[in-house]
Amino acid sequence: MITLDTRKPVTPLPKCRLRKVYSSYYDSEFGKPHPMIRMRGKYLASLGFRVGDTIEVQLDFGRITISKARLPPTEEKSS
């Protein structure tokens, strides 16, 4: 018996997404705007980012690279 896969095919994600830099305000500097970048969407999960993951942010002038952090395995305490 042959079983066909009836799931929707995975569509490739675009390599580039355009976002805006917004202004945000810190409580410590009342009235002074600071740049803010927001990212959200199902595409983050499809790229391997899950709620609660720790990320690594590498900064260079005009470039930000976001990756999942590669954390060492935690050692369990024996009681």
PyMOL Python script that loads the backbone (N, CA, C, O; Angstrom):
from pymol import cmd

cmd.read_pdbstr("""\
ATOM      1  N   MET A   1       0.833  -1.176   0.000  1.00  0.00           N
ATOM      2  CA  MET A   1       0.000   0.000   0.000  1.00  0.00           C
ATOM      3  C   MET A   1       0.880   1.244   0.000  1.00  0.00           C
ATOM      4  O   MET A   1       1.843   1.322   0.763  1.00  0.00           O
ATOM      5  N   ILE A   2       0.563   2.200  -0.836  1.00  0.00           N
ATOM      6  CA  ILE A   2       1.328   3.445  -0.942  1.00  0.00           C
ATOM      7  C   ILE A   2       0.580   4.547  -0.194  1.00  0.00           C
ATOM      8  O   ILE A   2      -0.617   4.752  -0.397  1.00  0.00           O
ATOM      9  N   THR A   3       1.311   5.253   0.677  1.00  0.00           N
ATOM     10  CA  THR A   3       0.721   6.365   1.409  1.00  0.00           C
ATOM     11  C   THR A   3       1.315   7.661   0.887  1.00  0.00           C
ATOM     12  O   THR A   3       2.534   7.817   0.819  1.00  0.00           O
ATOM     13  N   LEU A   4       0.451   8.575   0.523  1.00  0.00           N
ATOM     14  CA  LEU A   4       0.920   9.861   0.010  1.00  0.00           C
ATOM     15  C   LEU A   4       1.033  10.862   1.152  1.00  0.00           C
ATOM     16  O   LEU A   4       0.223  10.864   2.078  1.00  0.00           O
ATOM     17  N   ASP A   5       2.045  11.705   1.071  1.00  0.00           N
ATOM     18  CA  ASP A   5       2.241  12.760   2.059  1.00  0.00           C
ATOM     19  C   ASP A   5       1.314  13.908   1.687  1.00  0.00           C
ATOM     20  O   ASP A   5       1.482  14.526   0.636  1.00  0.00           O
ATOM     21  N   THR A   6       0.326  14.201   2.549  1.00  0.00           N
ATOM     22  CA  THR A   6      -0.664  15.235   2.231  1.00  0.00           C
ATOM     23  C   THR A   6      -0.355  16.567   2.898  1.00  0.00           C
ATOM     24  O   THR A   6      -1.152  17.500   2.807  1.00  0.00           O
ATOM     25  N   ARG A   7       0.806  16.671   3.576  1.00  0.00           N
ATOM     26  CA  ARG A   7       1.169  17.941   4.206  1.00  0.00           C
ATOM     27  C   ARG A   7       1.511  18.976   3.137  1.00  0.00           C
ATOM     28  O   ARG A   7       1.922  18.638   2.026  1.00  0.00           O
ATOM     29  N   LYS A   8       1.332  20.239   3.501  1.00  0.00           N
ATOM     30  CA  LYS A   8       1.690  21.305   2.571  1.00  0.00           C
ATOM     31  C   LYS A   8       3.204  21.319   2.384  1.00  0.00           C
ATOM     32  O   LYS A   8       3.941  21.089   3.343  1.00  0.00           O
ATOM     33  N   PRO A   9       3.679  21.583   1.180  1.00  0.00           N
ATOM     34  CA  PRO A   9       5.125  21.671   0.980  1.00  0.00           C
ATOM     35  C   PRO A   9       5.676  22.887   1.723  1.00  0.00           C
ATOM     36  O   PRO A   9       5.015  23.920   1.828  1.00  0.00           O
ATOM     37  N   VAL A  10       6.877  22.749   2.227  1.00  0.00           N
ATOM     38  CA  VAL A  10       7.518  23.864   2.918  1.00  0.00           C
ATOM     39  C   VAL A  10       7.975  24.874   1.875  1.00  0.00           C
ATOM     40  O   VAL A  10       8.725  24.545   0.956  1.00  0.00           O
ATOM     41  N   THR A  11       7.510  26.107   2.036  1.00  0.00           N
ATOM     42  CA  THR A  11       7.925  27.142   1.082  1.00  0.00           C
ATOM     43  C   THR A  11       9.215  27.768   1.580  1.00  0.00           C
ATOM     44  O   THR A  11       9.361  28.017   2.777  1.00  0.00           O
ATOM     45  N   PRO A  12      10.141  28.023   0.686  1.00  0.00           N
ATOM     46  CA  PRO A  12      11.405  28.624   1.111  1.00  0.00           C
ATOM     47  C   PRO A  12      11.180  30.039   1.637  1.00  0.00           C
ATOM     48  O   PRO A  12      10.360  30.787   1.107  1.00  0.00           O
ATOM     49  N   LEU A  13      11.912  30.391   2.676  1.00  0.00           N
ATOM     50  CA  LEU A  13      11.809  31.728   3.246  1.00  0.00           C
ATOM     51  C   LEU A  13      12.685  32.699   2.466  1.00  0.00           C
ATOM     52  O   LEU A  13      13.735  32.315   1.951  1.00  0.00           O
ATOM     53  N   PRO A  14      12.260  33.947   2.378  1.00  0.00           N
ATOM     54  CA  PRO A  14      13.122  34.930   1.711  1.00  0.00           C
ATOM     55  C   PRO A  14      14.406  35.118   2.517  1.00  0.00           C
ATOM     56  O   PRO A  14      14.389  35.050   3.746  1.00  0.00           O
ATOM     57  N   LYS A  15      15.507  35.351   1.827  1.00  0.00           N
ATOM     58  CA  LYS A  15      16.805  35.526   2.479  1.00  0.00           C
ATOM     59  C   LYS A  15      16.922  36.902   3.140  1.00  0.00           C
ATOM     60  O   LYS A  15      17.775  37.107   4.003  1.00  0.00           O
ATOM     61  N   CYS A  16      16.080  37.826   2.741  1.00  0.00           N
ATOM     62  CA  CYS A  16      16.176  39.188   3.248  1.00  0.00           C
ATOM     63  C   CYS A  16      14.786  39.681   3.629  1.00  0.00           C
ATOM     64  O   CYS A  16      13.835  39.523   2.864  1.00  0.00           O
ATOM     65  N   ARG A  17      14.671  40.270   4.796  1.00  0.00           N
ATOM     66  CA  ARG A  17      13.419  40.901   5.229  1.00  0.00           C
ATOM     67  C   ARG A  17      13.746  42.325   5.633  1.00  0.00           C
ATOM     68  O   ARG A  17      14.714  42.566   6.355  1.00  0.00           O
ATOM     69  N   LEU A  18      12.946  43.259   5.171  1.00  0.00           N
ATOM     70  CA  LEU A  18      13.166  44.656   5.505  1.00  0.00           C
ATOM     71  C   LEU A  18      12.375  45.013   6.749  1.00  0.00           C
ATOM     72  O   LEU A  18      11.203  44.654   6.863  1.00  0.00           O
ATOM     73  N   ARG A  19      12.994  45.706   7.669  1.00  0.00           N
ATOM     74  CA  ARG A  19      12.363  46.154   8.906  1.00  0.00           C
ATOM     75  C   ARG A  19      12.711  47.617   9.120  1.00  0.00           C
ATOM     76  O   ARG A  19      13.671  48.125   8.540  1.00  0.00           O
ATOM     77  N   LYS A  20      11.934  48.290   9.951  1.00  0.00           N
ATOM     78  CA  LYS A  20      12.184  49.689  10.303  1.00  0.00           C
ATOM     79  C   LYS A  20      12.890  49.759  11.643  1.00  0.00           C
ATOM     80  O   LYS A  20      12.750  48.863  12.476  1.00  0.00           O
ATOM     81  N   VAL A  21      13.647  50.826  11.849  1.00  0.00           N
ATOM     82  CA  VAL A  21      14.198  51.137  13.156  1.00  0.00           C
ATOM     83  C   VAL A  21      13.245  52.148  13.770  1.00  0.00           C
ATOM     84  O   VAL A  21      13.025  53.226  13.218  1.00  0.00           O
ATOM     85  N   TYR A  22      12.682  51.790  14.919  1.00  0.00           N
ATOM     86  CA  TYR A  22      11.708  52.638  15.606  1.00  0.00           C
ATOM     87  C   TYR A  22      12.400  53.455  16.686  1.00  0.00           C
ATOM     88  O   TYR A  22      13.563  53.220  17.016  1.00  0.00           O
ATOM     89  N   SER A  23      11.667  54.414  17.227  1.00  0.00           N
ATOM     90  CA  SER A  23      12.185  55.143  18.376  1.00  0.00           C
ATOM     91  C   SER A  23      11.527  54.590  19.626  1.00  0.00           C
ATOM     92  O   SER A  23      10.365  54.184  19.612  1.00  0.00           O
ATOM     93  N   SER A  24      12.292  54.583  20.705  1.00  0.00           N
ATOM     94  CA  SER A  24      11.824  54.105  21.991  1.00  0.00           C
ATOM     95  C   SER A  24      12.378  55.045  23.047  1.00  0.00           C
ATOM     96  O   SER A  24      13.358  55.751  22.808  1.00  0.00           O
ATOM     97  N   TYR A  25      11.759  55.054  24.196  1.00  0.00           N
ATOM     98  CA  TYR A  25      12.191  55.950  25.260  1.00  0.00           C
ATOM     99  C   TYR A  25      12.562  55.155  26.494  1.00  0.00           C
ATOM    100  O   TYR A  25      11.846  54.231  26.879  1.00  0.00           O
ATOM    101  N   TYR A  26      13.679  55.507  27.119  1.00  0.00           N
ATOM    102  CA  TYR A  26      14.106  54.889  28.372  1.00  0.00           C
ATOM    103  C   TYR A  26      13.566  55.727  29.517  1.00  0.00           C
ATOM    104  O   TYR A  26      13.498  56.953  29.429  1.00  0.00           O
ATOM    105  N   ASP A  27      13.185  55.057  30.583  1.00  0.00           N
ATOM    106  CA  ASP A  27      12.727  55.774  31.771  1.00  0.00           C
ATOM    107  C   ASP A  27      13.840  56.626  32.363  1.00  0.00           C
ATOM    108  O   ASP A  27      13.587  57.692  32.924  1.00  0.00           O
ATOM    109  N   SER A  28      15.081  56.145  32.231  1.00  0.00           N
ATOM    110  CA  SER A  28      16.204  56.858  32.837  1.00  0.00           C
ATOM    111  C   SER A  28      16.539  58.161  32.106  1.00  0.00           C
ATOM    112  O   SER A  28      17.150  59.058  32.688  1.00  0.00           O
ATOM    113  N   GLU A  29      16.146  58.268  30.847  1.00  0.00           N
ATOM    114  CA  GLU A  29      16.423  59.480  30.076  1.00  0.00           C
ATOM    115  C   GLU A  29      15.116  59.983  29.489  1.00  0.00           C
ATOM    116  O   GLU A  29      14.870  59.862  28.289  1.00  0.00           O
ATOM    117  N   PHE A  30      14.293  60.542  30.340  1.00  0.00           N
ATOM    118  CA  PHE A  30      12.956  60.979  29.966  1.00  0.00           C
ATOM    119  C   PHE A  30      12.996  61.935  28.772  1.00  0.00           C
ATOM    120  O   PHE A  30      13.730  62.923  28.774  1.00  0.00           O
ATOM    121  N   GLY A  31      12.198  61.622  27.761  1.00  0.00           N
ATOM    122  CA  GLY A  31      12.049  62.499  26.605  1.00  0.00           C
ATOM    123  C   GLY A  31      13.098  62.348  25.526  1.00  0.00           C
ATOM    124  O   GLY A  31      12.986  62.985  24.479  1.00  0.00           O
ATOM    125  N   LYS A  32      14.116  61.527  25.741  1.00  0.00           N
ATOM    126  CA  LYS A  32      15.170  61.354  24.739  1.00  0.00           C
ATOM    127  C   LYS A  32      14.949  60.031  23.993  1.00  0.00           C
ATOM    128  O   LYS A  32      15.030  58.967  24.607  1.00  0.00           O
ATOM    129  N   PRO A  33      14.673  60.075  22.682  1.00  0.00           N
ATOM    130  CA  PRO A  33      14.416  58.828  21.952  1.00  0.00           C
ATOM    131  C   PRO A  33      15.704  58.044  21.680  1.00  0.00           C
ATOM    132  O   PRO A  33      16.781  58.618  21.519  1.00  0.00           O
ATOM    133  N   HIS A  34      15.559  56.719  21.636  1.00  0.00           N
ATOM    134  CA  HIS A  34      16.654  55.808  21.304  1.00  0.00           C
ATOM    135  C   HIS A  34      16.159  54.861  20.224  1.00  0.00           C
ATOM    136  O   HIS A  34      14.965  54.562  20.180  1.00  0.00           O
ATOM    137  N   PRO A  35      17.052  54.370  19.335  1.00  0.00           N
ATOM    138  CA  PRO A  35      16.611  53.437  18.297  1.00  0.00           C
ATOM    139  C   PRO A  35      16.220  52.081  18.886  1.00  0.00           C
ATOM    140  O   PRO A  35      16.801  51.627  19.872  1.00  0.00           O
ATOM    141  N   MET A  36      15.224  51.444  18.263  1.00  0.00           N
ATOM    142  CA  MET A  36      14.740  50.140  18.701  1.00  0.00           C
ATOM    143  C   MET A  36      14.409  49.310  17.462  1.00  0.00           C
ATOM    144  O   MET A  36      13.830  49.823  16.505  1.00  0.00           O
ATOM    145  N   ILE A  37      14.775  48.038  17.480  1.00  0.00           N
ATOM    146  CA  ILE A  37      14.462  47.111  16.385  1.00  0.00           C
ATOM    147  C   ILE A  37      13.619  45.986  16.963  1.00  0.00           C
ATOM    148  O   ILE A  37      13.993  45.375  17.964  1.00  0.00           O
ATOM    149  N   ARG A  38      12.473  45.709  16.331  1.00  0.00           N
ATOM    150  CA  ARG A  38      11.582  44.629  16.778  1.00  0.00           C
ATOM    151  C   ARG A  38      11.505  43.565  15.696  1.00  0.00           C
ATOM    152  O   ARG A  38      11.449  43.870  14.505  1.00  0.00           O
ATOM    153  N   MET A  39      11.504  42.321  16.128  1.00  0.00           N
ATOM    154  CA  MET A  39      11.325  41.202  15.196  1.00  0.00           C
ATOM    155  C   MET A  39      10.367  40.219  15.832  1.00  0.00           C
ATOM    156  O   MET A  39      10.502  39.888  17.009  1.00  0.00           O
ATOM    157  N   ARG A  40       9.405  39.755  15.068  1.00  0.00           N
ATOM    158  CA  ARG A  40       8.494  38.716  15.528  1.00  0.00           C
ATOM    159  C   ARG A  40       7.866  38.050  14.317  1.00  0.00           C
ATOM    160  O   ARG A  40       7.786  38.645  13.242  1.00  0.00           O
ATOM    161  N   GLY A  41       7.430  36.838  14.492  1.00  0.00           N
ATOM    162  CA  GLY A  41       6.760  36.136  13.404  1.00  0.00           C
ATOM    163  C   GLY A  41       7.048  34.654  13.416  1.00  0.00           C
ATOM    164  O   GLY A  41       8.013  34.186  14.019  1.00  0.00           O
ATOM    165  N   LYS A  42       6.182  33.931  12.732  1.00  0.00           N
ATOM    166  CA  LYS A  42       6.333  32.477  12.643  1.00  0.00           C
ATOM    167  C   LYS A  42       7.626  32.091  11.936  1.00  0.00           C
ATOM    168  O   LYS A  42       8.156  31.001  12.152  1.00  0.00           O
ATOM    169  N   TYR A  43       8.128  32.977  11.100  1.00  0.00           N
ATOM    170  CA  TYR A  43       9.354  32.660  10.375  1.00  0.00           C
ATOM    171  C   TYR A  43      10.525  32.464  11.340  1.00  0.00           C
ATOM    172  O   TYR A  43      11.449  31.713  11.029  1.00  0.00           O
ATOM    173  N   LEU A  44      10.505  33.128  12.514  1.00  0.00           N
ATOM    174  CA  LEU A  44      11.570  32.931  13.492  1.00  0.00           C
ATOM    175  C   LEU A  44      11.588  31.476  13.973  1.00  0.00           C
ATOM    176  O   LEU A  44      12.656  30.878  14.105  1.00  0.00           O
ATOM    177  N   ALA A  45      10.411  30.910  14.232  1.00  0.00           N
ATOM    178  CA  ALA A  45      10.329  29.506  14.648  1.00  0.00           C
ATOM    179  C   ALA A  45      10.807  28.587  13.533  1.00  0.00           C
ATOM    180  O   ALA A  45      11.483  27.593  13.797  1.00  0.00           O
ATOM    181  N   SER A  46      10.464  28.907  12.293  1.00  0.00           N
ATOM    182  CA  SER A  46      10.891  28.047  11.183  1.00  0.00           C
ATOM    183  C   SER A  46      12.403  28.127  10.977  1.00  0.00           C
ATOM    184  O   SER A  46      12.989  27.256  10.333  1.00  0.00           O
ATOM    185  N   LEU A  47      13.034  29.166  11.518  1.00  0.00           N
ATOM    186  CA  LEU A  47      14.490  29.291  11.437  1.00  0.00           C
ATOM    187  C   LEU A  47      15.184  28.727  12.676  1.00  0.00           C
ATOM    188  O   LEU A  47      16.405  28.819  12.803  1.00  0.00           O
ATOM    189  N   GLY A  48      14.395  28.139  13.597  1.00  0.00           N
ATOM    190  CA  GLY A  48      14.988  27.478  14.743  1.00  0.00           C
ATOM    191  C   GLY A  48      14.990  28.287  16.029  1.00  0.00           C
ATOM    192  O   GLY A  48      15.539  27.830  17.032  1.00  0.00           O
ATOM    193  N   PHE A  49      14.394  29.476  16.033  1.00  0.00           N
ATOM    194  CA  PHE A  49      14.327  30.304  17.242  1.00  0.00           C
ATOM    195  C   PHE A  49      13.020  30.004  17.961  1.00  0.00           C
ATOM    196  O   PHE A  49      11.941  30.120  17.379  1.00  0.00           O
ATOM    197  N   ARG A  50      13.120  29.620  19.225  1.00  0.00           N
ATOM    198  CA  ARG A  50      11.949  29.282  20.023  1.00  0.00           C
ATOM    199  C   ARG A  50      11.823  30.241  21.190  1.00  0.00           C
ATOM    200  O   ARG A  50      12.804  30.864  21.596  1.00  0.00           O
ATOM    201  N   VAL A  51      10.625  30.362  21.729  1.00  0.00           N
ATOM    202  CA  VAL A  51      10.396  31.198  22.901  1.00  0.00           C
ATOM    203  C   VAL A  51      11.270  30.675  24.044  1.00  0.00           C
ATOM    204  O   VAL A  51      11.263  29.480  24.339  1.00  0.00           O
ATOM    205  N   GLY A  52      12.008  31.558  24.673  1.00  0.00           N
ATOM    206  CA  GLY A  52      12.879  31.186  25.779  1.00  0.00           C
ATOM    207  C   GLY A  52      14.313  30.904  25.385  1.00  0.00           C
ATOM    208  O   GLY A  52      15.171  30.778  26.258  1.00  0.00           O
ATOM    209  N   ASP A  53      14.601  30.799  24.085  1.00  0.00           N
ATOM    210  CA  ASP A  53      15.979  30.580  23.645  1.00  0.00           C
ATOM    211  C   ASP A  53      16.851  31.774  24.019  1.00  0.00           C
ATOM    212  O   ASP A  53      16.378  32.908  24.089  1.00  0.00           O
ATOM    213  N   THR A  54      18.118  31.502  24.256  1.00  0.00           N
ATOM    214  CA  THR A  54      19.096  32.562  24.453  1.00  0.00           C
ATOM    215  C   THR A  54      19.742  32.829  23.104  1.00  0.00           C
ATOM    216  O   THR A  54      20.094  31.900  22.378  1.00  0.00           O
ATOM    217  N   ILE A  55      19.895  34.110  22.774  1.00  0.00           N
ATOM    218  CA  ILE A  55      20.494  34.474  21.488  1.00  0.00           C
ATOM    219  C   ILE A  55      21.815  35.189  21.719  1.00  0.00           C
ATOM    220  O   ILE A  55      22.074  35.736  22.791  1.00  0.00           O
ATOM    221  N   GLU A  56      22.630  35.168  20.696  1.00  0.00           N
ATOM    222  CA  GLU A  56      23.906  35.877  20.684  1.00  0.00           C
ATOM    223  C   GLU A  56      23.781  36.980  19.650  1.00  0.00           C
ATOM    224  O   GLU A  56      23.349  36.731  18.524  1.00  0.00           O
ATOM    225  N   VAL A  57      24.154  38.192  20.021  1.00  0.00           N
ATOM    226  CA  VAL A  57      24.062  39.341  19.124  1.00  0.00           C
ATOM    227  C   VAL A  57      25.474  39.869  18.886  1.00  0.00           C
ATOM    228  O   VAL A  57      26.135  40.340  19.812  1.00  0.00           O
ATOM    229  N   GLN A  58      25.927  39.787  17.636  1.00  0.00           N
ATOM    230  CA  GLN A  58      27.242  40.310  17.275  1.00  0.00           C
ATOM    231  C   GLN A  58      27.043  41.638  16.565  1.00  0.00           C
ATOM    232  O   GLN A  58      26.223  41.756  15.655  1.00  0.00           O
ATOM    233  N   LEU A  59      27.808  42.639  16.994  1.00  0.00           N
ATOM    234  CA  LEU A  59      27.619  43.994  16.500  1.00  0.00           C
ATOM    235  C   LEU A  59      28.831  44.466  15.714  1.00  0.00           C
ATOM    236  O   LEU A  59      29.975  44.239  16.109  1.00  0.00           O
ATOM    237  N   ASP A  60      28.565  45.121  14.604  1.00  0.00           N
ATOM    238  CA  ASP A  60      29.581  45.771  13.793  1.00  0.00           C
ATOM    239  C   ASP A  60      28.909  47.008  13.227  1.00  0.00           C
ATOM    240  O   ASP A  60      27.681  47.052  13.146  1.00  0.00           O
ATOM    241  N   PHE A  61      29.663  47.997  12.839  1.00  0.00           N
ATOM    242  CA  PHE A  61      29.061  49.222  12.332  1.00  0.00           C
ATOM    243  C   PHE A  61      28.196  48.919  11.111  1.00  0.00           C
ATOM    244  O   PHE A  61      28.686  48.416  10.100  1.00  0.00           O
ATOM    245  N   GLY A  62      26.897  49.233  11.219  1.00  0.00           N
ATOM    246  CA  GLY A  62      25.966  49.002  10.120  1.00  0.00           C
ATOM    247  C   GLY A  62      25.517  47.562   9.952  1.00  0.00           C
ATOM    248  O   GLY A  62      24.851  47.237   8.969  1.00  0.00           O
ATOM    249  N   ARG A  63      25.872  46.682  10.901  1.00  0.00           N
ATOM    250  CA  ARG A  63      25.515  45.264  10.767  1.00  0.00           C
ATOM    251  C   ARG A  63      25.263  44.659  12.148  1.00  0.00           C
ATOM    252  O   ARG A  63      26.027  44.891  13.085  1.00  0.00           O
ATOM    253  N   ILE A  64      24.190  43.886  12.263  1.00  0.00           N
ATOM    254  CA  ILE A  64      23.874  43.132  13.471  1.00  0.00           C
ATOM    255  C   ILE A  64      23.620  41.689  13.037  1.00  0.00           C
ATOM    256  O   ILE A  64      22.831  41.446  12.124  1.00  0.00           O
ATOM    257  N   THR A  65      24.279  40.738  13.681  1.00  0.00           N
ATOM    258  CA  THR A  65      24.080  39.325  13.386  1.00  0.00           C
ATOM    259  C   THR A  65      23.498  38.661  14.629  1.00  0.00           C
ATOM    260  O   THR A  65      24.083  38.740  15.709  1.00  0.00           O
ATOM    261  N   ILE A  66      22.349  38.006  14.479  1.00  0.00           N
ATOM    262  CA  ILE A  66      21.677  37.338  15.583  1.00  0.00           C
ATOM    263  C   ILE A  66      21.741  35.830  15.349  1.00  0.00           C
ATOM    264  O   ILE A  66      21.356  35.344  14.286  1.00  0.00           O
ATOM    265  N   SER A  67      22.227  35.095  16.345  1.00  0.00           N
ATOM    266  CA  SER A  67      22.339  33.641  16.262  1.00  0.00           C
ATOM    267  C   SER A  67      21.839  33.035  17.561  1.00  0.00           C
ATOM    268  O   SER A  67      21.838  33.695  18.600  1.00  0.00           O
ATOM    269  N   LYS A  68      21.413  31.776  17.504  1.00  0.00           N
ATOM    270  CA  LYS A  68      21.098  31.072  18.744  1.00  0.00           C
ATOM    271  C   LYS A  68      22.402  30.889  19.498  1.00  0.00           C
ATOM    272  O   LYS A  68      23.421  30.529  18.911  1.00  0.00           O
ATOM    273  N   ALA A  69      22.369  31.140  20.810  1.00  0.00           N
ATOM    274  CA  ALA A  69      23.571  30.988  21.619  1.00  0.00           C
ATOM    275  C   ALA A  69      23.899  29.515  21.775  1.00  0.00           C
ATOM    276  O   ALA A  69      23.010  28.680  21.949  1.00  0.00           O
ATOM    277  N   ARG A  70      25.157  29.214  21.712  1.00  0.00           N
ATOM    278  CA  ARG A  70      25.613  27.838  21.926  1.00  0.00           C
ATOM    279  C   ARG A  70      26.109  27.754  23.361  1.00  0.00           C
ATOM    280  O   ARG A  70      27.273  28.028  23.656  1.00  0.00           O
ATOM    281  N   LEU A  71      25.204  27.371  24.236  1.00  0.00           N
ATOM    282  CA  LEU A  71      25.517  27.313  25.655  1.00  0.00           C
ATOM    283  C   LEU A  71      26.075  25.953  26.023  1.00  0.00           C
ATOM    284  O   LEU A  71      25.654  24.931  25.480  1.00  0.00           O
ATOM    285  N   PRO A  72      27.042  25.944  26.962  1.00  0.00           N
ATOM    286  CA  PRO A  72      27.524  24.631  27.407  1.00  0.00           C
ATOM    287  C   PRO A  72      26.418  23.911  28.156  1.00  0.00           C
ATOM    288  O   PRO A  72      25.569  24.561  28.767  1.00  0.00           O
ATOM    289  N   PRO A  73      26.407  22.580  28.123  1.00  0.00           N
ATOM    290  CA  PRO A  73      25.371  21.850  28.846  1.00  0.00           C
ATOM    291  C   PRO A  73      25.465  22.148  30.339  1.00  0.00           C
ATOM    292  O   PRO A  73      26.559  22.238  30.898  1.00  0.00           O
ATOM    293  N   THR A  74      24.307  22.300  30.975  1.00  0.00           N
ATOM    294  CA  THR A  74      24.293  22.588  32.409  1.00  0.00           C
ATOM    295  C   THR A  74      24.517  21.309  33.194  1.00  0.00           C
ATOM    296  O   THR A  74      24.039  20.235  32.828  1.00  0.00           O
ATOM    297  N   GLU A  75      25.249  21.454  34.272  1.00  0.00           N
ATOM    298  CA  GLU A  75      25.507  20.292  35.125  1.00  0.00           C
ATOM    299  C   GLU A  75      24.410  20.225  36.179  1.00  0.00           C
ATOM    300  O   GLU A  75      24.125  21.217  36.850  1.00  0.00           O
ATOM    301  N   GLU A  76      23.804  19.070  36.323  1.00  0.00           N
ATOM    302  CA  GLU A  76      22.754  18.897  37.313  1.00  0.00           C
ATOM    303  C   GLU A  76      23.393  18.636  38.663  1.00  0.00           C
ATOM    304  O   GLU A  76      24.338  17.857  38.783  1.00  0.00           O
ATOM    305  N   LYS A  77      22.853  19.310  39.687  1.00  0.00           N
ATOM    306  CA  LYS A  77      23.351  19.108  41.040  1.00  0.00           C
ATOM    307  C   LYS A  77      22.724  17.835  41.603  1.00  0.00           C
ATOM    308  O   LYS A  77      21.514  17.628  41.509  1.00  0.00           O
ATOM    309  N   SER A  78      23.548  17.010  42.176  1.00  0.00           N
ATOM    310  CA  SER A  78      23.009  15.805  42.815  1.00  0.00           C
ATOM    311  C   SER A  78      22.673  16.131  44.260  1.00  0.00           C
ATOM    312  O   SER A  78      23.467  16.762  44.958  1.00  0.00           O
ATOM    313  N   SER A  79      21.487  15.698  44.717  1.00  0.00           N
ATOM    314  CA  SER A  79      21.091  16.021  46.084  1.00  0.00           C
ATOM    315  C   SER A  79      21.219  14.852  47.012  1.00  0.00           C
ATOM    316  O   SER A  79      20.921  14.971  48.200  1.00  0.00           O
TER     317      SER A  79
END
""", "prot")
cmd.dss("prot")
cmd.show_as("cartoon", "prot")
cmd.util.cbc("prot")
cmd.orient("prot")
